[in-house]
C-alpha cells in the first residue's frame, strides 16, 4: 500500500484535487472531516476539548462550535498546539485502523492542511502539494464563505506555498482552470500506480 499526503494552503483547492483522485480510484481520507466526526461522536476527543477549552466552545445544542473554537485557537499559538495534539493523536489512530482494511496495492491519500508545518509529511511515502498563489487562494476562500480576517489568520499559520512545494514529490498547479488541474492529477496518479503494481 502506498500512503500519500495531499496538502496545500487554504483556498488552494485541495478538496477539488482530492475528489479527482477519488474518481480515478484512490482511497481518499479527509483529515478535517474525520476530526469533525470526532466532535460529532462526542467521545474522547469531544471530552478532552471540553476539559481543555471549557463550555464556551459549545453551541446551544451542546455541540462543539468549530467557529468559536477556531476563534480561540487561532489567536493563541499555545492553545492551537494543544488542540492539534488532541485531534491529531486520535486522527492518526483512526487512519491506521482504516489503512488496515485496504487492499495491498491501494493508494491511500490523506488530505490535510498542515502536513509540512507539523512534519507529519514524513509519515507518508509520497507528498503532493496543491499550489495556487496567495491572491487566487484568497479569492477562493472569500468566495467559499471565509471572512477576510479569518482567511488572513489561517494563512499566517501556514507556510507560504512557494516554500511548501520544496517538500513535494509532486506539485499540482491549481491556479489555471480545472482541465489543466485534471491533466496533472491523471499524470500523478499514473506515476503512483506504477509504484504499487
Steps between C-alpha positions, in 0.01 A plus 500: 500500500618848417428775753483843340461835674306769315540855623480862396408834650150621579321573171748304288237245397619191693147359521443541127823316426419233761164430335676462163729236650198326651331483159813335361487229767711620792377456858469855629481604864420859599672581832264790563188288457639228727570756773150645454359148543687468833319810624167360385561158661541679834758245610851545633602790273181691586561448873864612481409812302235590759739437791763720335295785355189504718130517418532826307595299188155337493194612309149493650457133410816397686701447181849636451473823304802483272487874432519586871781248544688646201466852645664383822786295352591718204573792729720294734777272369526301824129419499517406133781257578297342782197455274714350225658255745153381605355469150807375314572215742145373447521564126811288449352220706187504283701513176708199608177305557367606159827408324483145639181437302637609164625266227876447475540698179284792619596862459387672821494879480460708815392859440620727782603863540811501716699194392814700426467744791457214749763276343242221461567484125783266605237235583414469130670329209429795272386860544282692254476877541212684335630841401322827439638849566381714793258718304326201337472321837358810663235555231391136525487501880291819510267355237453186709391703804816587695526856626813690401615502863446126537687430177800714601513340844510150357740597223748629760510156663592337170832493323504709178408273207824588321687346796268204538555374146867435586385205714284345229560192288223632276363852455156556350457857381135582559504864395383467141169321448376149575602340171863592557479372857337174394772423244762536775301283741474220241875516436582484873252215553662297224839547667357393836344192338837402359634495856242249630483263201 
